[in-house]
Amino acid sequence: MRLSQLVLQNFRSYAETELTLQPGPNVLLGYNGVGKTNIAEAVGYLASLSSHRVTHDAPLIRHGQSQAIIRAQAHRGRREALVEVEINPGKSNRARINRGSPVRASQALGILRTVLFAPEDLELLKGSPGVRRRLLDTLAVQLHPALGQLSQEYGKVLRQRNALLKSIRHQGFTPTHESTLEVWDTQLAQVGGRLLRARLDVLGALRPHLSQAYQDLSHSVRTARIRYLSSLTGHDADSEEPADAQSADSERDFSPLEEATTEELIDQLHTALHSVRRRERERGITLIGPHRDDVYFSLDSTPVKGYASQGETWSFALGLRLASYRVMIDDDPEPGAEPILILDDVFAELDARRRRRLADLATGAEQLIVTAAVDDDVPHNLLSNAYRVESVNQVSRTIPTEPGQWCDE
């Protein structure tokens, strides 16, 4: 999978730019703040309709403008498509495929797949549970585009249910509230059970690849492990780690929910909502559901968060992305279907050993996009196709370099 052309209009710092991309490595070089990451972000947005940097679309629009456009010529094996996404904050985003009529942006999902490595990935290990939930949800949507609507539907139902609980807390509970709450319980359980099943499927696919990817990057004797922590099984969203975190039993990696069917998860979630109803009325929020879940990472039996070294943490974060890449290849092993790899300012964060290993693993990708502030940070075998990125009066532009220019230095 690759892009041959990328056009940005009023996206972040770009008024308008057109970039020709080649198979294999494509490197964007420039000082910090000139707009390199904005290009990486745009490519990632085409694949997932979300940014790895912000949770809302408004910051993606160039200052003073009301709309941004990302357009790309995408190639997947022998197939190709021209895909365009219009980003309209406060309104529905739209897409055009092969210059057709505007459609819902979600219909562009599945045309392009990407895996993006960025310094923000450390938040997967150090940040809030929402960052880790988003990891699973974003990968699930790339594997099964219809799940994008499911996540949005869950958020909508959750907001409605929380509004009702907040009203009950302030105004008191009445028989009318009971029947209305039951309606929202049923809807939340239906959508939440399906969302939970999708996350568990993704986590199960990631697990073996994460262990191998961590070994490939670190050559460590320690095993990278991943476990889903669900509010259905008593996980407290405010807890830093599960009560049995120090257990070395490998079977602990598996949540008891992983073998449950979707219908069983729906039933369990519905029952759990009933069991905490009194507490929810007192607090005015929904206490059970996928929005309260987390993902727990460890090296052998030791939590990564708070215990792993900086190098181990980086290797684990990169391992998660590399595992995602391999999961996508397993899902569609057709030649030319592997996702685009994006390394956004990652090499500068790594020591020389990890830099070499990551470069060795990345060079096999059909298309690789790398951003870096200093060309010395990028292994020279990746510098065959490079662009300079500059900013003039806060507007970014890209300038092709001569072929091989950076390889000879």
N, C-alpha and C positions, 0 to 999 in steps of 0.2 A: 504494500500500500504506500502511495506517495502522492505528493502534490507537485504539479509542474508549474503552477502559477498561483500566486496569492495577491489579492488586491484588498487594501484597507481604505475605507473612507470614513473620516471623522471618528476613528477608533483610537481612544487614548490620545497619544501625542501626535498621531498621524492625520494630517489633513487629507492627503491622498497619496498612496504609494503602491507600486506594483513590483513584485518580487518574483524572479524566475528561480525556481528551485530545481536541483538536480537529484537523480538517484544517488544514494550513498550520503556521505557527510555534506552538510551545509552549515557554515560557521558564521555567526554574526558577532563582529568585534566592535567594541566601542566603550567609552568611559561609562561609569555608573550614571544612571539617570538620563541617558540619551534616547532610550526607547527599545533596547534589545528585547527585554522581557515582554514588552507589549506584543511583539510578533509571536513569541512562543505562546503567550496567553491567547492570542487570536486563533491560532491553529488548534489549541486545546479546546477553545470554546466551540469551534465547529463540530468537534467530535461529541461533546457532552452537553452543550448549551449551558455551561457553567464555567466560572473562572476559578482558578486555583488560588487567587489572591483575595477576592472579595465575594461576599454572599449575595450582593444585589447588583443589578446591571447599570445603575446610574453612573458609577465611576468610570465605566467603559466608554462613555461618550465624551468626545473632545469638548473642552470648555466652550460654552456659547452655542453649542449645537444641540439638536433635539433627537438625532438619530445617528446610528453608526451602521456601517455595512461591512461584512466580511464576505469575500467571494473567492472561490478557489476551484481550480481544475483538478479533480481528484481521480486517481488511477488505482484500480484494484484488480490485479491480474490483467486480463485483456479488456476489462470493462472500464469505462470512464464516465464521469458526470461533472457537470458544472453546477456547483452548489453555492447558493447565496443566502445569507442570514441577515435580516434587518433587526437591529436591536432598538427597541422603542420603550424606554423606561416609563412605567406608569400605564402602558398599553400592552397589547399582545404583540409579541415578537412574531415575525413572519419569515417565511423561507420561499425561495424559488429554486426549482430543480430543472436544469437544462432549459433555462429561460422560460419556464412555464408560468402559469398564473400563480399569484401568491397563495400559499397554504400555511397551515399552522407550522411553527418552527419545529415542533416535535417530529414532523414528517421528514426532516433532514437527518434525524438520528439514525445511525447505522451505516451511513454512506462512508464515513471516515472513522477510524479508530486511532487513538493516540495514547501513549503513556508518557507522562511528563514528570521528570525529576527536577526538583527545585529546592533551594535552601529552606523554604517553608515546610518541607517534608519532615523536618525535625519536630514540628508540632504534632505529627502523628504519634510520636512517642512522649512528648512533653506537654502537649496541650490538652484541651478540654475533650470530653467524650464526643461532642458534636463533630470534631475534626475526624475522629476515627469512624464514626457512623457514616460520615460523608465519603470516606474512602471506599467502603463497601457499596454504598448506594451508587456512586459514580461508576464504579466498575460494573455493577449489575445493569445499569442503563446502557452502557456500551455493549454489553453482551446481549441484552434483551431490551431494545429501545422502548417497548410498550410500558416498561416499568417506570419510565419518566412520568407518565400520567398518574401512576399509582402513588408515587411519593408526593406529588402535588395534592392528590385527593386526600391522602392521610393528613397532610398539614391543614387542609381546609376543614376536615371533620374535627380535628383536634382543636382548632381555634374556636369552632362553634361550641364544642363540649365545654371547653374552659370558660367561655363566656357565660354559659348556663351555670356552671359551678360557682363562678364569681358572683353571679346574681343571687344564687341561693345563699351564699355566705353572707351577703349584705342585707338581703330582704327576708331571709327565713325560708324554710322548706315547706312546700305545700303538696297535696296529692297530685296536682297538675304537673309539678316538677318531676314527680316520680315517673309518670308515663313518658314525658319528654326525654328524661335522662335515659330511659330504657331504649328509646329509639336511637339516641346517639351512642349508647353502649354497643348496640348491635352493629351499627355502621363502623364504629372504630374497630371492633373486633374483626369484622369482615376484611377491612382494608389492612389493618395492622397485622393480621395473621398472614396475609399474602406477602406483605413487605418483609416480615420476619423470615418467612420461608426463603425469599429471594436472598436475603443477607446470609442466612446460614448456608445456602448453596454456594455462594461466592466464597465464603470463609473456608468451606470444605475444599474448594478447588485451589485456594491460595495455599493451604497448609503445607502440602508436600513441596511445592515450588519455593516457598519461603525458606524452608530448611535448607534446600539445595542452593538457593541464591545466596544466602548468608555465607555458606561455606565457600562458594565460588569467589565472593568478594573479600572475605576475611581470612580464609584458610584456618579458621579457628576450630578447636575441638569441641566448642560449645554448640548446642543445638538451639536454633531460633524457633520459638513456639508461639502459637496464637490461640486464643480462646474467646468465645463469645460470652459476654456477661449479660444476662437478661433479667429484667425486672420480674418476669414470670417465675423465675427460680429464686427470687429473694434478693437479687442484687440491688444494693442501695446506690442510686445515682450519685449521691454525695460522697460515697466512699472512694478512697484512693485506690484500693485494690481489694480483691475478694478475700474472705476470711481464710481460705485454704491456699493462699498464694504461695506459701513456702513449700507446698507439697511437691515432691519430685516424681510422683506417680505420673507417667506419661498419659495414662488414661484420663487424667484430669484435663487434658487439652480439649476433650470433647464435651460439649454441653449436652445434657440429656435431651435437649430439644432437637438436636440435629437429626434424630431418627423419626421425629414426628411428621405426620402428613400435614398438608395445609389445613385441612378441616379440623384436625386435632389441635393445631395451634390456634385456630379461630375459637374453638370451644374453650381452650385453656385461658385465652385472653378474656373472653366474655365472663367466665367464672371469676377470674382474678379481679376484674373491674367491680363485680358485685362485692367481693370480699373487702375492698378498701373504700367502699362508697361513703361510709361515715367519715373517714379521715379526709376524703376528697372534699366533702361538703364543708368541713371545718377549714380546710386550707384554700379552697377555691381553685384547685388545679388538678389535672389528671396525673395520677401517680404511677400508673401502670401502662406500659406500651413500648413500642420500638423507640420512641423519642426519649426514653429513660434508660436505654441500654448503652453498653460500652463494649470495647474490645480490649482484651488484656494481652500484653506482649511480655515474653520472658526469654531469658537465655538460660537453658536448663530450668532450674527451679527459681531463679533469681529475677525479680521484676526488672525490666529495662528502665522504666521511669524511676529516677532517683538513685540507681545503682550502677548502670552501665557507664563505661568511659565514653568520652566524646567520640573516639574512633569506633567503638562498638555501636554507639547510637547511630552514627552515620551509616555504618555498614548495614544495620538493621533497617533503617529508613530506605536506603537504596535497594535492599533486598526485597522490601515490600513492593516497590515499583517494578523491579525486575520480575518478581513473581507474577504481578499483574500482566506483564508483557507475555509471559509464558502461558498464562491461563488463556489469554486471547488467542494465542497461536493454537493451543489445544482445541479451542472452540471452532476455529476455522483454519485447518491446516493446509488449505489450498495455496499453492505457490503464488506469491504476490499479495497475499491477504494479511500478512503480519502487520501490526500497527506501526505507525510512525513513532520513533523514539525522539523525545525532546529533552535535552540536558540544559537546563536553564541556570547558568552561573554556578554549576556544581563543581567543576574541576578545581576552582579556587579554594574550595572548602576541604579538599582531600589532600592527604599526604601523597608522596610520589608513588608509593606502593599501591594504594587504593586507586589512584588516578590511572595507573597502567592497567590494572585489572578491569576497571570500568570501561576503559577505552577498548580493551580486547573483547569484552562482552558486547559492546555497542556496535562495533564495526560490522557485525553480521547483519544488521538491520537493513532493509531495503532502502529506507530513508532515515537519516539522522539529522536533527536540527540542534545545533549547539550555540549557546551564547556565552561570551566571556569578555571581561574587561581588558585582559592582557593576553596577547597571543601566546606568550610563553606558558600560560596555564593549560593550553590545549595541546595534546600530543600531536606532533607534526604530521603524522599519517592521516589526521583528520582535516588538515588545512588545504585540501586540494580545491575546494570551492568556498570562497570567503567573501563576505560583505563587510564594509565599514558602515557603522551606523553613527550618524551625527545628528545634533540638534541645533537648529538656528532659530532664534526667537521663539523657543519652546515648541517648535514644530520639527518632528523627526523626519529623517530621510535616510535611504539606504544607497550605498555606492558600491558597485561591484569592484573587486580587486582583480589584478591580472592573474590568470591561471598560474598556480605554483608560486606566487610571490612570497607567501608565508612559509612555504616548505623549504625555501632556499636560505632562510635567515638563520 
